[in-house]
């Protein structure tokens, strides 16, 4: 069963990718499965300089989901290149660097550094994080700002496949998708977390020190599926779907509405070996559904 996919020139042996922010720098999950099995490893969001993230508590459970306000804690790009990347199986499984910056200039500088890194297979630009005061979703909610960042990163790194990660916290995600496609994105990934809040009636305080955070997990899957369907119907570049994927059937729901690949996020916290099992289960489930390949099944949703 052929389940390989092409993402704007990035060839994956299967469509299962980790989602940034939920898989560390990859090696943290090596005790739970063979990293070489995955289609691609998307590492934790990288900024130009190390970030300590938001104050704790910054994660709380909700019914059918998780609310987080980590604030993009990371070691910074230079330490990632020197201490993390060399130990990943990048020759067998492409490594996708996720970029976070507080301004367009920082995005450009990051893209130039990571664009020259031979073991980085593609760049994913995060213009959708709701948990930081500067950057993040500020870019992703404005079509002109989203296009401008995409254009600048494209110029700084003309050769690496460029993925733009979109936010669901917008009025019409199709407008943002068209803007980044026209500005030079090779691939679009969606969705990032939905803005949310949790409070405690006993302490009368918010459950997150940041007060608000981003909701992920099974609760957001219907929203994600709708938005992936809308964007796949709107643009002619590959789309990566994510949001609440917990089993192989979830994977195929996103593929059926048009996604080329998927990213697995919150489920990694519930079952750290799950993402590896998905790779094994996918061919059998496709065969059970009568598909001869992943491409045969992709976009097969019947709406009439």
Buried (B, 14 or more C-beta within 10 A) or exposed (E): BEBEBBBBBBEBBBBBBBBBBBBBBBBEBBEBBEBEBBBBBBBBBBBBEBBEBBEEEBBBEBEEBBBBBBBBBBBEBEBBBEEBBEEBBBEEBBBBBBBBBBEBEBBBBBBEBBBEBEBBBBBBBBBBBBBBEEBBBBBBBBBEBBBBBBBBBBEBBEEBBBBBBBBBBBEEBBEBBBBBBEBBBBBBBBBBBBBBBBEEEEEEEBBBBBEBBBBBBBBBBEBBBBBBBBBBBBBEBBBBBBBBBBBBEBBBBBBBBBBBBBBBBBBBBEBBEBBBBBBEBBBEBBEEEEBEEBBBBBBEBEEE
